[in-house]
Amino acid sequence: MSPGFSLSPHGGISVDLGEGEVEFLRQLVSLLSEVGGDDGDPAAERLDVTPYLDDPDASDEYRRLMAPELDQARIADRSAFVELLALTGTGVEMSPAEAEAALRVLVEGRLVLAARMKVEVEEDYQRLDPESASALAYLGHLQLELMRCIGP
């Protein structure tokens, strides 16, 4: 596993990912673009949280008003992340805004994978096969590194 993300001396965030890691993250973005394609997709349900637990009408209104904006923001984040992945291996440095977009993609990816793997509580993680557990752990590792670089 490559270092991932670190603070650069120039004030940005350096990206250091191996070829296998870049390919995994590209596949993750592809997976995200397919979320919600099937009715009852647990990944779509995980990303579409209920904003008002005690008011279904307010939740429906929120979704009606915000869904297009949220979809556009997710598309923009994923596009920026794909562009970043295309540049890795050439001394890439992210701005804080690019890092925040990348973090949102990593968070979404981890949520989607966990939902598809039926991980809802910590005990569910224990039953995963090693490859699935490694994928979730790797995304968690990248999230933590990036959050440390972005700062408080």
N, C-alpha and C positions, 0 to 999 in steps of 0.2 A: 504494500500500500504506500503510495506517495504521500508526501506531507499534506497535500490538499491546499489549505489556505493559510496565509501568514501575513503579518503586517510587513509592508515594504518600507525601505528607508525613504522613499519618496512620498509617503503619506497615503498611498493606496493599499490595496490588498492584493498580494501576489497569489497566483493560481499555479499550482504544481500538481498536475494529475497525470497518471500513466495512461497509456493507450487503452488498456482494459477498463480503467475507471471512466474514461471519456465515453467509451462505447456503452457501458452500463448506464451512464447518465443520459446519453442520447435515447436509449431504449426507454428510460424512465419518462422522458418528455413525450415520446411517442405514446406510451401507455396513458399518460395524462390526457392526451388529445382524444382518447377513446372513452373516457369516463362519461357515463350517462347514456351510452349508446343502447343499452339494454334496460328494459323496465326492471325495477327492483335491484339495480346495481348497488351493492353495498358501498362501493367507493363513492358514488354520487351522493348517497345518503350521508356518508361521513363528511364530505366537503360542504354539503348544504345543511348547515346547522340551523336549528330553529331559534330565531332571535328572541321570540317572546313565548316562553314555555306555557304561560297561563293565558295566552290570547291568540288563538289560531287565526282570527281575522287580521290582527295586526301583523302577524308573521306572513300571511299571504300578501298583504299590502306591501310590506317591506320587500318581499321577493319580487313582486310585480315592478316596484320602482327601482330596485337595486340590481336585479339579476343581469340586465344588459351591461351595466357598468362593471360589475364584478367579472363577467365573462370577458369583457374587453381588457380589463386589467390583467387577468390570468393569461390571456393570449399574448399581451405585450411582455409580461414577465418571462413566459416560455420562449418567446422569440429572442429576447435579449440573452437568455441562458444558452440557447442553441448557438447564437453568434459567439458567445464566450467560449463554448466548447470547441467551436471551429478554430479558434485561435490558440488553444492550449498547446503547450510545448514550445512556444516562441516568446517566453518571458512576459506573459500576459499579466497585466495589472488592472484590477477593477477599481472603479470609483465607489464611494459609499452607496450611491443610488443603485449601481449595478449589483453590488454585494447584497443589498436588501432585496432586489428582484430575485437573485439567485437563491437567497434564503427562503423566500416564499415558495419557490419551485421545489426546493428540497423538502420543505415542510409538507407541501401538498403531496409530493411523491411518497413520502413516508406514511402519511395518512392513508393514501390510496392502497399502497402495498399491504399495510396492516389490515385494512378493511377486507381486501380480497383474500388475505390469509386467515381471516376470521380472528384477528387478535383484538380483543376488547379489554382484557385485564392482564395483569402481569403473568398469571398462571398460563394463559394462552400462549405466551411467548415460549414457554418451556417445552411445548409439544411440537414446535416447528422443526422441520428438518434443518440440518446445518447450513445448507445454502440459503434458505429463506431467512434464517436467523442472522446470517452474515450480512445479507442485503439490508435488513432493517438496522442492524448495528452500524454498518458502514454509513448509511444515510444519517443516523444519529450522530456519528462521529463528525461528519462534514458539517452538520448543523451547528454542533457545539463549537467547532473551530471557527466557523464563520461568525457566529454570535460573539465569540471572544474578540475577533478582529473588528467587528462593527462597534463594539463597546456598549457602555450603558446608555 
